[in-house]
């Protein structure tokens, strides 16, 4: 594989540093490296200043490491030249003479000041800021993740946007964690530079006095200038990179231009400029300070404040005009009603008293529970629940909430804030005082109790739940009830696309040759309507591919699919460790039902006499009460050919009735008949 030019350049940069550690470098080439190092330092500084986001320099910790090793390598190389030849090139010589003004003492003082500024001010501050930022970034990660999940759940962002924001959070955490360690490079570099400078000075004087025969003063004068020049050549770029580090870790704005934001924040308040101008002018008038200078500067600040105030007023006026124009344009446009045509699949509206339960900032976890509902339904039924829209509604009572499916209210409930709902499971004899109510999901009798009664109620055997759990449970049951209706053709297509990735031949055989997407949707809806999971889509599609060539009736295909899923059905309705009590259907009624089935092009329907239907349903009700009285689920077992027609007959009367055929039960399931539906 060919290496990119950028990769080769970085490799040569690091290789040059290691060569300088080992091989003596000519003074002319060292000048090139020193000039290049200064240019790189300025580049890093200006890029750090004008980067809008810190992640635009996500490799900054690596850059710090590379530039540090390169700078130390040049220090070693220049030290070798100073001690061996007494000359380290034009750049070192010029820095030593020009910066110090030809004076050894001034040069030494300037060099020491630079070291102190870098080591005690910039490095120390950057190190502390990087440490605190890394800690806060890592601590804030869970909250940011929850905020993303909440936005995703309420429909504010898409799955792709949520994934992008999660990746950005991970990158930020990695970056600030790396920066916490990387600033140690800069600190160590400053210490190393100081030590190398001392070695240069002492070693240079020793070489001058022993090898060149110079007097102590002459040796000090010669090698001190070279030492200061070498130190400045390395410490000035080091100072620039230290400054870049400080800018990067202290940058507060995420998406703003550094220069304009800084100037705007510093000089953006006219009142502050007026006060500064008046203070400066006052000092020029009443003290011995230069009157012309201070009075002129004071007037300059006052005039600048007035100009900025005028600019702000103009911007506000323009913004208001633009806002009014946009609003007027929205009213004029006929398309502005399109947004009103959108219907949310699931909505949870609540009064203002429930807002604290949904507000993360107030400690509410209702949004997290809604996220878990979607996950729970996906695992339980194998389908993706649409986005659940949460919104407050001032028209509702403070503690009231309503649940809408496709814009129509289907259920409602009311809670008492700071109270708990206690329900008697059936075996608690001692009653607890409270406010009588009904549990909204199953309409069971319950009692509102206070926080102080909670522990006692639980010890007595009551089932105690908090308000968010009540709302979440209610919402879950409503979703289960309407999940078949919520399954759209697009949802089915998404499920098909997922299956196509692992079983393309099966999907190609079934669609579109044998069945269309709408027919598959009807089969899946039939299964979901009776609480059968469609998670094992492979088995369902295999069954449809087997039987679709002989029949296109989606009801019959559903029955075949149910029989293929008998392990899942048995596991759901018939616990393996105990005998299940059930009710059977009289064979005479089965024959009567089959005799009343009429087949049409649109499907089959029953023509059973209404009076006869009423008698059969009365018998069903009697047998269901037998099961419910002993705490069992109402389950009726029928023959396979009758099951779907009998279920269709009873669903308008008994929605909770479970109808299963003999072919849908595993052979190891133990059943006990406690009655028979007769009429």
Secondary structure, DSSP 8 states (H G I E B T S, - for coil): ----HHHHHHHHHHHHHHHHHHS---HHHHHHHHHHHHHHHHHHHHHHHH-SSGGGGTTHHHHHHHHHHHHHHHHHHHHHHHHHHS---HHHHHIIIIITTT-HHHHHHHHHHHHHIIIIIIIHHHHHHHHHHHHHHHHHHHHHHHHHHHHHHTTSS-HHHHHHHHHHHHHHHHHHHHHHHHHHHHHHHHHHHHHHHHHHHHHHHHHHHHTS---HHHHHHHHHHHHHHHHHHHHHHHHHHHHHHHHHHH---SSS-HHHHHHHHHH--HHHHHHHHHHHHHHHHHSSS-HHHHHHHHHHHHHHHHHHHHHHHHHHHHHHHHHHHHHHHHHH-GGGGGGGG---SEEEEE-GGGHHHH-GGGT--HHHHHHHHHHHHHHHHSS----EEEEE-TTS-TTEEEEEETTEEEEEEE--TTEEEEE--S---S---SEEEEETTTTEEEEEEEHHHHHHHHHHT-EEEEHHHHHHHHHHHHHHHHHHHH--HHHHHHHHHHHHHH-HHHHHHHTTTT--HHHHHHHHHHHHHTT-----HHHHHHHHHHHTTT---HHHHHHHHHHHTHHHHHHHHS-TTS-EEEEEE-HHHHHHHHHTEEEETTEEEE---HHHHHHHHHHHHHHHHHHHHTT---EEEE-HHHHHHHHHHHTTT-TT-EEEEGGGS-TT--EEEEEEE--
